[in-house]
Each structure stands twice: as structure tokens, then as C-alpha cells.
Amino acid sequence: MTETRRNLDRKAPELVPLLEELLLQIPFELVPDPTKEEVWAAEEYTNPKDAIIIAAAIKARPEYLATLDRKHLIDPPEVAKRSGLAVHTPGEVVRKLRS
């Protein structure tokens, strides 16, 4: 969430209130941070900077991982395949949830 807020502050500050409202509506489940070994395993198939995100998502087992990072997380097919995550843009996730 920290990275999401930071990116919105930088790229679309007008959307920060919407994010805050959304966070109040969603029942979140906190999971333990990934171990160093889990992060290292994710580094085998994703950008080292993003490995902690992938490792945490694997641990959380979400229905979808929403991201705008096409270069490192969406377009390389090995990220979804090796992590077992459904990695999509936020817009794609919204469309899937609506259908």
C-alpha cells in the first residue's frame, strides 16, 4: 500500500482520496511478510525490486494481483506462470470483478 500511495502522490494526486475511500470499503487480511528465502525464490523470475511484492502476493494468495507494471510483472509470462498469480492491470481486474 505504501508503494501505491507513493505512486499516486507522484502520478495522480487527485486519486489519493479515492484510494483512501476504497481502502475503507475493502476488508483486508494482513499476512506475514515474506521470508528472505521466499523473496530470493521470486527473484529467479522477476525484477529484484519487485520480488518482495511477488513473494508477498504468493503468501497472501489473492484472486488477482493488480499492477500497472507491464514491463516487469504483466508482460513477462513467467511471472504469472511461476508465481501462480493472476497478474492484471487494475482496469482488467475491475472488468473481471464486474462480470
C-alpha positions, 0 to 999 in steps of 0.5 A: 500500500505504501508503494501505491500511495507513493505512486499516486502522490507522484502520478495522480494526486487527485486519486489519493482520496479515492484510494483512501475511500476504497481502502475503507470499503475493502476488508483486508487480511494482513499476512506475514511478510515474506521470508528472505528465502521466499523473496530470493525464490521470486527473484529467479523470475522477476525484477529484484525490486519487485520480488518482495511484492511477488513473494508477498502476493504468493503468501497472501494468495489473492484472486488477482494481483493488480499492477500497472507494471507491464514491463516487469510483472504483466508482460513477462509470462513467467511471472504469472506462470511461476508465481501462480498469480493472476497478474492484471492491470487494475482496469482488467481486474475491475472488468473481471470483478464486474462480470 
